Amino acid sequence: MTNDNLTSKQLNWWSVVRQSFRQDFLPIITDLRLAIILLLAIAVFSISGTVIEQGESVGFYQANYPEHPALFGFLTWKVILIVGLDHVYRTWWFLALLIFFGTSLTACTFTRQLPALKAARRWKFYDQPRQFSKLALSADLDYIPLQSLTPILENRRYKIFEEQGKEHILYARKGIIGRIGPIIVHIGIVVILLGGILGAMTGFIAQEMVPSRNTFQVKNIIDAGPWAMSQIPKDWSVRVNRFWIDYTSSGDIDQFYSDMSVLDNQGEEVDRQTIHVNQPLRYHGVTFYQTSWGISAVRVQLNNSPIFQLPMAQLDTNGKGSLWGTWIPTKPDLTEGVSLLARDLQGMVLIYDSQGELVDTVRTGMSTQVNGVTVKVLEVIGSTGLQIKADPGIPVVYTGFALLMLGVVMSYFSHSQIWALEKDGKLYVGAKTNRAQVAFEREVLDILDQLSTQTEDKPTKSLV
């Protein structure tokens, strides 16, 4: 078999594939009904990802979505984990929906919207009176030259094309931007989908509980995309200079703050901000949100001893508020000691003996005698709870929304067209538009009235 025969067969095969793609596959993916179904499916699963907590532990889902009774009769922790409803936006089937929907919009753009734009940009003159009768709006006027129509259309921002030979012919149009609008809408939606996919594949969420004056790097990752390692910062760290809480006059929490510094590899400060709820720290695409707080340690001194910093643990109060505690030995053999309890960072510390009796209540900077030992509470050290996020897809999504809004606004412009022919002493005028028919009809009537007032004898006109 010769190379020419092989090439001929390959060309025939490729021609069959292209023909099959155009006839069988394209009509399916460009079907409006399919696009609506895909959009509804994406909306439903996006809502489920908002309602069902994402990225929690297995124990959390077992406690909140038990098998008996199952939520709605079918939604259990097993279903959530098997289907992937605990990380909806990173499941293969959700990403496949986004890709399929984006493919459908892209195919529709190339097969429908772009040809429609090309058709709108093409135009032709009407040189026969019978052609005007086929238009949505048409009129014929006596004794009015066509050149009288040109300045009227120019004042209304029409783009005019004229040809003057045996007959004087005119074509005018405006609002072709309205034909571009749907294409921009499609591009905007596709960009939003790409941004969502990028964020799902490369974004991460982490949580850290950091005491004041401590430096940390992002390590406690609770949810991350398969390509998120490149986004996790390794060449810089963050120091919590100070954490504090503002309280109301009644003792309730008003706001809590974290004074934070970003440090480079040499420990030099490159950025510093004070964050609070709804005012995060952003650095190199990573955002640090203030979400919670705790008590990490207490600094105490026994008699004239060195200063000890003892960690405080959160105690189980059966839902009766937050409480942190620690134990301090008052004898070298550890046979006796006292417990220190604190509820907040206002500086109030409760001291209990080994029998559970309240010995004293002190504030930071104060001391008391316990078991023959002077216990001085110097400071209650708070810790800040941070949620750390990185989503490289957010700028892409915002760009897509901007394009979407721009395309929607552009789509409201009507594509209006007007034809005119001066022949045998008559002026034939015809017009059509793709939207706002009533407003366009009024505009055409105003144009005809302006033509009529330019002559002393009112010509007869008929609007069909």
C-alpha positions in Angstrom: 0.0 0.0 0.0 1.4 3.4 -1.0 1.8 6.4 1.2 -0.7 8.2 -0.9 -3.3 5.6 -0.1 -2.5 5.8 3.6 -2.8 9.6 3.5 -6.1 9.4 1.6 -7.5 7.0 4.2 -6.4 9.2 7.0 -8.0 12.2 5.4 -11.3 10.2 4.9 -11.2 9.1 8.5 -10.6 12.6 9.8 -13.4 13.9 7.6 -15.9 11.3 9.0 -14.9 12.2 12.6 -15.4 15.9 11.9 -18.8 15.3 10.2 -19.9 13.0 13.1 -18.8 15.7 15.6 -20.8 18.4 13.9 -23.9 16.3 13.3 -24.1 14.2 16.4 -22.1 15.8 19.2 -22.4 19.5 18.7 -26.2 19.6 18.7 -26.2 17.8 22.0 -23.8 20.0 23.9 -25.2 23.2 22.5 -28.8 22.3 23.4 -30.3 25.0 25.7 -32.1 22.3 27.7 -28.9 20.5 28.5 -27.3 23.8 29.6 -30.2 24.5 32.0 -30.0 21.0 33.5 -26.3 21.4 34.1 -26.8 24.8 35.6 -29.5 23.5 38.0 -27.3 20.6 39.0 -24.4 22.9 39.7 -26.7 25.2 41.8 -28.1 22.2 43.8 -24.7 20.8 44.7 -23.4 24.3 45.5 -26.3 24.7 47.9 -25.5 21.3 49.5 -21.9 22.4 49.9 -23.2 25.5 51.8 -25.7 23.7 54.0 -23.5 20.6 54.8 -20.4 21.5 56.8 -17.3 21.1 54.7 -13.9 19.6 55.7 -15.0 18.3 59.1 -13.8 15.1 60.8 -15.5 11.7 60.4 -16.7 11.9 64.1 -18.4 15.3 63.3 -20.5 13.8 60.5 -21.3 10.7 62.6 -22.6 12.9 65.4 -24.6 15.3 63.3 -25.8 12.9 60.5 -26.6 9.6 62.2 -28.0 6.6 60.4 -31.0 6.4 62.6 -32.9 8.5 62.0 -31.4 9.6 58.6 -31.9 13.2 57.6 -34.7 13.4 54.9 -34.8 9.6 55.1 -31.5 9.1 53.2 -28.8 11.6 54.2 -26.4 9.9 56.7 -22.7 10.3 57.4 -21.9 7.3 55.2 -23.7 8.8 52.2 -22.0 12.2 52.8 -18.5 10.6 52.9 -19.1 8.1 50.0 -20.6 10.8 47.7 -18.1 13.4 48.8 -20.6 15.9 50.1 -18.0 16.8 52.8 -15.8 18.4 50.2 -18.3 19.1 47.3 -16.3 21.6 45.4 -13.3 19.3 45.0 -15.1 16.1 44.0 -14.4 14.8 40.5 -18.1 14.8 39.6 -18.6 18.5 40.6 -15.5 19.5 38.6 -16.8 17.4 35.7 -20.1 19.3 35.8 -18.2 22.6 35.7 -16.1 21.5 32.7 -19.1 20.1 30.9 -21.1 23.2 31.4 -18.2 25.4 30.3 -17.7 23.2 27.2 -21.4 23.7 26.4 -21.2 27.5 26.7 -18.0 27.6 24.6 -19.5 25.5 21.9 -22.7 27.6 21.9 -20.6 30.7 21.6 -18.8 29.5 18.5 -21.8 27.8 16.8 -24.5 30.4 17.6 -23.3 33.7 19.1 -20.3 34.4 16.8 -22.2 33.5 13.6 -25.1 35.8 14.8 -22.5 38.6 15.4 -21.0 38.0 11.9 -24.5 38.1 10.4 -25.3 41.4 12.2 -22.1 42.9 10.8 -23.0 42.0 7.3 -25.5 44.2 5.6 -26.9 44.9 2.2 -28.8 47.7 0.4 -32.4 47.3 -0.5 -32.9 48.5 -4.1 -36.4 47.3 -4.8 -39.6 48.7 -3.2 -41.0 45.2 -2.7 -38.2 44.4 -0.2 -39.5 47.0 2.2 -42.9 45.4 2.5 -41.2 42.3 4.2 -39.8 44.4 7.1 -41.5 44.8 10.4 -41.9 48.6 9.9 -42.1 50.2 6.5 -43.4 53.5 5.0 -43.4 55.3 1.7 -43.4 59.1 1.4 -43.8 61.4 -1.6 -41.6 64.3 -2.6 -39.0 63.9 0.1 -35.3 63.4 -0.9 -33.3 60.8 0.8 -30.6 63.2 1.8 -33.1 64.7 4.3 -33.0 61.5 6.2 -29.2 61.4 6.7 -28.8 64.2 9.3 -31.8 62.9 11.3 -30.2 59.5 11.6 -26.8 60.9 12.4 -28.3 62.9 15.3 -29.7 59.6 16.6 -26.2 58.0 16.4 -26.8 55.7 13.6 -23.9 54.5 11.5 -24.8 55.3 7.9 -23.8 53.6 4.6 -25.0 55.3 1.3 -24.7 54.5 -2.3 -25.8 57.0 -5.0 -26.2 55.8 -8.6 -29.3 55.3 -10.6 -31.1 55.2 -7.3 -30.1 56.7 -4.0 -29.8 53.9 -1.4 -29.1 54.1 2.4 -28.5 51.6 5.1 -28.1 52.6 8.8 -27.7 50.7 12.0 -26.8 51.2 15.7 -26.6 49.0 18.8 -24.4 46.3 17.4 -22.9 46.1 20.8 -26.1 44.3 21.8 -25.0 41.4 19.6 -21.6 41.3 21.4 -23.2 41.3 24.9 -24.3 37.6 24.9 -20.8 36.6 23.8 -19.3 38.5 26.8 -21.8 36.9 29.1 -20.7 33.4 28.0 -17.0 34.4 28.3 -17.7 35.7 31.8 -19.4 32.5 32.9 -16.6 30.4 31.5 -14.0 32.5 33.3 -16.0 32.1 36.6 -16.0 28.3 36.1 -12.3 28.4 35.4 -11.7 30.4 38.6 -13.8 27.9 40.6 -11.8 25.0 39.2 -8.5 26.8 39.9 -9.5 27.5 43.5 -10.7 23.9 44.1 -7.4 22.5 42.8 -4.9 24.9 44.3 -6.6 26.4 47.4 -6.3 25.4 51.0 -7.9 26.1 54.4 -5.9 25.8 57.7 -6.5 26.6 61.4 -4.1 27.7 64.0 -4.4 28.5 67.7 -1.4 30.8 68.5 -0.4 32.3 71.9 0.7 35.9 72.1 4.4 36.5 71.3 4.7 33.2 69.4 5.8 32.7 65.8 4.3 30.1 63.5 4.1 28.8 60.0 1.0 27.5 58.3 1.0 23.7 59.0 -2.4 22.6 60.3 -4.1 22.1 57.0 -7.7 20.9 57.3 -8.7 21.1 53.6 -6.6 21.4 50.5 -6.7 20.8 46.7 -4.4 18.3 45.1 -2.1 21.2 43.8 -2.2 23.3 47.0 1.3 22.7 48.1 2.6 25.5 45.9 0.4 27.9 47.8 1.3 27.0 51.3 3.9 29.6 52.5 7.4 28.2 53.3 9.6 31.3 52.9 7.9 33.5 55.5 6.2 33.1 58.9 3.9 35.1 61.1 4.4 36.3 64.7 1.5 37.2 67.0 2.9 40.2 68.8 -0.1 40.5 71.1 -3.7 39.3 71.5 -6.2 41.2 73.5 -10.0 41.5 74.0 -12.1 44.6 74.5 -15.0 44.2 76.8 -18.3 46.1 77.3 -19.3 47.7 80.5 -21.4 44.7 81.3 -18.4 42.3 80.9 -19.4 40.9 77.5 -16.9 40.6 74.7 -17.0 43.6 72.4 -14.2 42.7 70.0 -10.9 40.7 70.0 -7.8 41.7 68.2 -4.4 40.3 67.1 -1.4 42.4 66.4 0.5 40.3 63.8 3.8 40.7 61.9 4.9 38.9 58.8 8.6 37.8 59.0 10.9 36.7 56.2 13.4 33.9 56.4 15.9 36.1 58.3 13.2 37.1 60.8 12.9 40.6 59.6 9.4 42.2 59.7 8.0 42.8 56.2 4.4 43.6 57.1 2.5 44.3 60.3 -1.3 44.7 60.8 -3.8 44.5 63.6 -6.7 42.2 62.7 -10.2 41.6 64.1 -13.4 40.0 63.0 -14.1 41.1 59.3 -10.7 42.7 59.1 -8.2 40.0 58.1 -4.5 40.1 57.3 -3.7 39.4 53.6 -0.2 38.6 52.4 1.0 37.0 49.1 -2.4 35.5 48.4 -2.9 34.1 51.9 -5.6 35.5 54.2 -5.6 35.3 58.0 -9.0 35.6 59.6 -9.7 36.2 63.3 -12.2 33.5 64.3 -11.8 32.6 67.9 -9.7 32.9 71.1 -8.5 31.1 74.1 -6.2 31.2 77.2 -2.9 29.5 76.5 -0.9 30.1 79.7 -0.4 31.9 83.0 2.8 33.5 84.3 3.3 33.1 88.0 6.0 33.4 90.7 6.2 31.5 93.9 7.9 33.5 96.7 11.1 34.8 95.1 11.4 32.0 92.5 12.0 32.5 88.8 8.9 33.3 86.8 7.1 30.2 85.5 4.9 30.1 82.5 2.4 27.3 82.9 0.0 26.1 80.1 -3.7 26.3 80.8 -6.1 23.8 79.3 -9.8 24.4 78.5 -12.1 22.5 80.9 -15.3 20.7 80.1 -18.1 22.8 81.6 -21.1 20.9 80.0 -22.0 24.0 78.0 -21.9 26.4 80.9 -19.3 28.7 79.4 -15.6 28.7 78.8 -13.2 27.9 81.6 -9.4 27.3 81.5 -7.3 25.8 84.4 -3.9 24.7 85.5 -2.2 23.3 88.6 0.7 24.7 90.5 2.7 22.7 93.1 3.4 24.5 96.4 5.8 21.8 97.7 9.0 20.5 96.0 7.7 16.9 96.3 4.5 17.8 94.5 2.3 16.6 97.4 0.5 19.8 97.7 -0.6 22.4 95.2 -3.3 24.8 94.1 -5.5 25.1 91.0 -5.8 28.3 89.0 -8.9 29.0 86.9 -9.7 31.8 84.5 -12.8 32.5 82.4 -11.5 35.4 80.3 -8.6 37.8 79.7 -9.8 40.5 82.1 -7.2 39.4 84.6 -9.4 37.7 87.2 -7.9 34.4 88.4 -9.6 32.0 90.9 -7.3 29.9 93.2 -8.6 26.6 94.7 -6.8 24.4 97.2 -6.4 20.6 96.9 -9.8 20.0 98.5 -11.6 22.2 95.9 -12.2 25.1 98.2 -11.9 28.6 96.9 -8.9 30.1 98.6 -8.7 33.6 97.0 -9.6 35.6 93.9 -6.7 37.7 92.5 -6.1 39.9 89.5 -2.9 40.0 87.4 -0.1 41.7 89.4 -1.6 40.6 92.8 -0.4 37.9 95.1 -1.9 35.7 97.9 -0.7 33.3 100.5 -1.5 29.6 100.0 0.0 26.7 102.0 2.6 29.0 103.4 3.7 30.1 99.9 3.2 33.5 98.2 1.7 33.0 94.8 1.8 36.0 92.5 -0.1 36.0 89.2 1.8 38.1 86.8 -0.1 37.7 83.5 -2.8 35.6 81.8 -1.7 35.0 78.2 -4.3 34.7 75.5 -4.1 32.9 72.3 -5.7 33.8 69.0 -7.7 31.4 66.8 -7.0 31.9 63.2 -8.5 30.5 60.0 -6.1 30.7 57.1 -7.2 30.5 53.5 -5.7 30.7 50.1 -7.7 30.7 46.9 -5.9 31.7 43.8 -9.2 31.4 41.8 -10.8 34.4 43.5 -9.3 37.1 41.2 -10.3 35.0 38.2 -13.9 34.6 39.6 -14.1 38.4 40.2 -12.9 39.0 36.7 -15.6 36.6 35.4 -18.3 38.4 37.4 -17.1 41.8 36.0 -17.3 40.4 32.4 -20.7 38.9 33.2 -22.2 42.2 34.4 -20.6 44.0 31.5 -22.1 41.5 29.1 -25.6 41.8 30.7 -25.5 45.6 30.3 -24.4 45.3 26.7 -27.1 42.9 25.9 -29.8 45.5 26.8 -28.8 47.6 23.7 -31.1 47.0 20.8 -29.6 46.3 17.4 -31.7 48.6 15.2 -31.5 48.7 11.4 -33.0 51.2 8.9 -33.1 51.0 5.1 -34.1 53.8 2.7 -34.6 53.9 -1.1 -35.3 57.0 -3.3 -36.9 55.8 -6.5 -39.5 57.2 -8.9 -40.2 60.3 -6.8 -40.9 58.3 -3.7 -38.9 57.6 -0.5 -39.2 54.1 0.8 -38.2 53.6 4.5 -38.1 50.3 6.3 -36.8 49.3 9.7 -36.4 46.4 12.2 -34.9 45.7 15.6 -34.2 42.7 17.8 -35.7 44.0 21.0 -37.7 46.9 22.5 -40.1 46.9 19.6 -42.5 49.5 21.0 -39.8 52.0 21.7 -38.3 51.4 18.3 -41.6 51.9 16.6 -41.9 55.3 18.3 -38.5 56.2 17.2 -39.3 55.4 13.6 -42.5 57.4 13.8 -40.5 60.4 15.2 -38.1 60.1 12.3 -40.9 60.1 9.8 -42.5 63.1 11.5 -39.3 65.0 11.3 -39.1 64.2 7.5 -42.7 65.4 7.1 -42.1 68.7 8.8 -39.2 69.5 6.5 -41.6 70.0 3.6 -44.4 72.6 3.3 -46.8 70.1 1.9 -47.3 67.2 4.3 -46.7 64.0 2.4 -48.8 61.0 3.0 -47.2 58.1 4.8 -48.3 54.7 5.7 -46.7 52.7 8.5 -47.2 49.0 8.2 
